[in-house]
């Protein structure tokens, strides 16, 4: 029997190749990844992906950008809808965890299989750094404007909170970690435990 072919709108096929590619890389690894394999998984001809991507490297780059753009938009939305500066960081934490809980394959691909680079030392211009990290970094920097922390200490705080949220998200997306509460709801409780006391700092010990 001839292999059944699926019919995609031009843009739908591009997104299908990207989403399927993410699953294949997570399951089989980058070395086993190919355009032919993605095409077969999508049920289209081996030539079909070439209308969108010249080679597998170009598709891998598109997969990374696809996730990064969606992630960035979710973080930006959390910032834009909140007028309470003190609450923005918690909303961003919820947005971070929610995005990857809803799309665990994105987390695995982005942080284990892709070639994204995050410069925590801030030694490069923001527009050359990882966009979701810069969105987050700029919000924390704004919250720290009224404190008397040194620039180095402020960067310590930025890295520490990012690591905390990233760690919670990593646990939430692991198949072998069981937790009977909703990670999206609990992230606020976790952040309360974490106690963002640096927001109250005015240069004196408290």
Secondary structure as UniProt FT lines:
FT   HELIX           10..28
FT   HELIX           30..32
FT   HELIX           35..42
FT   TURN            46..47
FT   HELIX           48..51
FT   HELIX           56..80
FT   HELIX           85..102
FT   HELIX           104..108
FT   HELIX           109..113
FT   TURN            120..121
FT   HELIX           126..128
FT   HELIX           131..143
FT   TURN            144..146
FT   HELIX           151..172
FT   TURN            175..176
FT   HELIX           183..194
FT   HELIX           197..200
//
